[in-house]
């Protein structure tokens, strides 16, 4: 099919006497080609897919729905905190009619021991940023500060960390006192309590009492 793009350029007829008729036929041909293009333009359609198994990845879900028609965009919702799947996704098909058929066909379909929930989303209800950066692979949040805090430390590093906490605590207490705030809070450094065996403590108490009784008898 011929594609006419850009501003219309004048065509010249080989016969000057039929120039007007020729220009009319060219205009009609352009009009017919434009109408044909508009008819062949497909309106995309978006569907919601819920109750997805958590173990599925984007590539697997997209490949599955691609068997129904051309999938132009796809987005699997994931948790920003953990990176795990939330169990629902949005699929955009090149054809709105295909999207409606898929939504009707796949609704309540048993998929991986789950009943899928699919419904067509009207174009006016599709958020403009629904597929923003949909083609960018999802990256699980790293939280470098948390990893740095939870890392294994040597004894020297632990002592240095303890000193930093002491300085922060001292500075905080000074600021509160300077502002006239009488507030006492527990220390930022928690000291480990020594675990004692109940049987050992009981034995120690009994031996101590026996020693004291013997000393009293000797004095008498």
C-alpha positions as CSV (number, residue, x, y, z in Angstrom):
1,X,0.0,0.0,0.0
2,X,1.3,3.4,-0.9
3,X,2.1,5.8,2.0
4,X,1.8,9.5,1.4
5,X,3.6,11.5,4.0
6,X,4.3,15.2,4.3
7,X,2.7,18.1,2.4
8,X,1.2,17.3,-1.0
9,X,3.5,17.9,-3.9
10,X,2.0,18.9,-7.2
11,X,2.1,16.2,-9.9
12,X,2.3,17.2,-13.6
13,X,0.2,15.5,-16.3
14,X,1.8,14.4,-19.5
15,X,-1.1,15.9,-21.3
16,X,-1.5,19.6,-20.5
17,X,-5.1,19.6,-21.7
18,X,-6.1,17.1,-19.0
19,X,-4.1,18.8,-16.2
20,X,-7.2,19.7,-14.1
21,X,-8.7,16.2,-14.4
22,X,-5.3,14.7,-13.5
23,X,-5.0,16.8,-10.3
24,X,-8.5,15.9,-9.3
25,X,-7.7,12.2,-9.6
26,X,-4.5,12.6,-7.6
27,X,-6.4,14.4,-4.8
28,X,-9.0,11.6,-4.7
29,X,-6.2,8.9,-4.6
30,X,-4.6,10.7,-1.7
31,X,-7.9,11.0,0.1
32,X,-8.6,7.3,-0.3
33,X,-5.1,6.3,0.9
34,X,-5.5,8.5,4.0
35,X,-8.9,7.0,4.8
36,X,-7.5,3.5,4.3
37,X,-4.7,4.2,6.7
38,X,-7.1,5.6,9.4
39,X,-9.2,2.4,9.1
40,X,-6.2,0.2,9.5
41,X,-4.9,2.0,12.6
42,X,-5.5,-0.2,15.6
43,X,-6.6,1.2,18.9
44,X,-4.6,-0.4,21.8
45,X,-6.4,-2.0,24.7
46,X,-5.3,-2.6,28.3
47,X,-6.4,-5.4,30.6
48,X,-5.8,-6.0,34.3
49,X,-4.6,-9.5,35.3
50,X,-4.9,-10.5,39.0
51,X,-4.2,-13.5,41.2
52,X,-1.0,-14.3,39.4
53,X,1.3,-16.9,41.0
54,X,4.2,-15.1,42.8
55,X,6.9,-17.3,41.2
56,X,6.2,-16.0,37.6
57,X,8.5,-13.5,36.0
58,X,7.8,-10.7,33.5
59,X,9.1,-12.7,30.5
60,X,7.0,-15.7,31.3
61,X,3.8,-13.8,31.7
62,X,4.4,-11.7,28.6
63,X,5.2,-14.7,26.5
64,X,2.0,-16.4,27.7
65,X,-0.3,-13.5,26.7
66,X,1.6,-12.9,23.4
67,X,0.0,-16.0,22.0
68,X,-3.3,-14.1,21.9
69,X,-2.0,-11.1,20.0
70,X,0.7,-8.5,19.9
71,X,1.6,-7.3,23.3
72,X,2.9,-3.7,23.1
73,X,3.4,-2.9,26.8
74,X,3.5,-5.0,29.9
75,X,3.9,-4.1,33.6
76,X,4.1,-6.5,36.6
77,X,3.6,-4.7,39.9
78,X,6.4,-5.4,42.4
79,X,7.0,-4.3,45.9
80,X,9.5,-1.4,46.1
81,X,10.7,-2.7,49.5
82,X,11.2,-6.4,48.8
83,X,11.1,-6.6,45.0
84,X,8.5,-9.5,45.2
85,X,5.6,-9.7,42.9
86,X,2.3,-8.2,44.1
87,X,0.3,-10.8,42.1
88,X,-1.2,-8.5,39.5
89,X,-0.1,-7.0,36.2
90,X,-1.3,-4.8,33.3
91,X,-1.0,-5.9,29.7
92,X,-1.5,-3.6,26.7
93,X,-2.4,-5.3,23.3
94,X,-2.1,-3.6,20.0
95,X,-5.8,-4.2,19.3
96,X,-8.6,-3.2,21.7
97,X,-10.8,-6.0,20.3
98,X,-8.1,-8.6,21.2
99,X,-7.7,-7.1,24.7
100,X,-11.5,-7.5,25.3
101,X,-11.5,-11.1,24.0
102,X,-8.5,-12.0,26.2
103,X,-10.2,-10.4,29.3
104,X,-13.4,-12.4,28.7
105,X,-11.5,-15.7,27.9
106,X,-9.0,-15.6,30.8
107,X,-11.3,-14.4,33.5
108,X,-11.7,-17.1,36.2
109,X,-9.2,-19.3,34.2
110,X,-7.3,-21.8,36.4
111,X,-3.7,-20.9,36.1
112,X,-1.1,-22.5,38.5
113,X,-3.7,-23.5,41.1
114,X,-5.2,-20.0,41.0
115,X,-8.2,-18.5,39.3
116,X,-7.1,-15.5,37.3
117,X,-9.1,-12.3,37.4
118,X,-9.0,-10.4,34.2
119,X,-11.0,-7.4,33.0
120,X,-10.7,-4.8,30.3
121,X,-9.8,-1.3,31.4
122,X,-11.5,1.5,29.4
123,X,-9.1,3.9,27.7
124,X,-10.3,6.9,29.8
125,X,-9.5,5.0,33.1
126,X,-5.9,4.1,32.1
127,X,-3.5,6.2,34.0
128,X,-1.1,8.2,31.8
129,X,1.9,6.9,33.8
130,X,0.8,3.3,34.1
131,X,3.4,2.1,31.7
132,X,6.1,4.6,32.7
133,X,9.5,3.0,32.2
134,X,7.8,-0.3,31.7
135,X,10.7,-1.5,29.5
136,X,13.3,-0.9,32.2
137,X,14.2,-4.1,34.2
138,X,13.2,-4.0,37.8
139,X,16.0,-3.6,40.3
140,X,15.6,-4.8,43.8
141,X,16.3,-2.0,46.3
142,X,19.8,-2.3,47.8
143,X,19.5,-0.3,51.1
144,X,23.2,0.2,51.4
145,X,22.9,1.9,54.9
146,X,21.1,-1.2,56.3
147,X,23.7,-3.6,54.8
148,X,26.5,-1.4,56.2
149,X,24.9,-1.4,59.6
150,X,24.3,-5.2,59.7
151,X,27.7,-6.2,58.4
152,X,30.1,-8.3,60.5
153,X,32.6,-6.1,62.3
154,X,35.9,-6.7,64.0
155,X,36.4,-6.0,67.7
156,X,38.1,-2.7,66.9
157,X,35.3,-1.6,64.6
158,X,32.8,-2.4,67.3
159,X,34.7,-0.3,69.8
160,X,34.9,2.6,67.3
161,X,31.1,2.3,66.7
162,X,30.5,2.4,70.4
163,X,32.6,5.5,70.8
164,X,30.6,7.2,68.1
165,X,27.3,6.3,69.8
166,X,28.7,7.7,73.1
167,X,29.6,11.0,71.5
168,X,26.2,11.3,69.8
169,X,24.5,10.6,73.1
170,X,26.6,13.1,75.0
171,X,25.9,15.8,72.4
172,X,22.2,15.1,72.4
173,X,22.0,15.4,76.2
174,X,23.9,18.7,76.0
175,X,21.5,20.1,73.4
176,X,18.5,19.1,75.6
177,X,20.0,20.7,78.7
178,X,20.9,23.9,76.8
179,X,17.3,24.3,75.7
180,X,16.1,23.7,79.3
181,X,14.4,20.4,78.5
182,X,14.5,18.0,81.5
183,X,14.2,14.7,79.8
184,X,16.0,11.5,80.6
185,X,16.3,8.7,78.1
186,X,18.0,5.4,78.2
187,X,21.5,5.0,76.9
188,X,22.0,4.4,73.2
189,X,24.4,1.6,74.1
190,X,22.8,-1.5,75.5
191,X,25.1,-3.6,77.6
192,X,24.6,-7.4,77.4
193,X,23.4,-9.0,80.7
194,X,25.4,-12.0,81.9
195,X,23.3,-15.1,81.8
196,X,23.5,-17.1,85.0
197,X,22.5,-20.7,85.4
198,X,19.8,-21.0,88.1
199,X,21.2,-24.2,89.4
200,X,24.7,-22.7,89.8
201,X,23.4,-19.7,91.6
202,X,21.4,-21.8,94.0
203,X,24.4,-24.0,94.7
204,X,26.5,-20.9,95.3
205,X,24.0,-19.6,97.8
206,X,23.8,-22.9,99.7
207,X,27.6,-23.1,99.9
208,X,27.9,-19.6,101.2
209,X,25.3,-20.2,103.9
210,X,27.2,-23.4,105.0
211,X,30.5,-21.4,105.2
212,X,28.8,-18.7,107.4
213,X,27.3,-21.3,109.7
214,X,30.7,-23.0,110.2
215,X,32.3,-19.7,111.0
216,X,29.7,-19.0,113.7
217,X,30.2,-22.4,115.3
218,X,33.9,-21.9,115.5
219,X,33.5,-18.5,117.2
220,X,31.2,-20.2,119.9
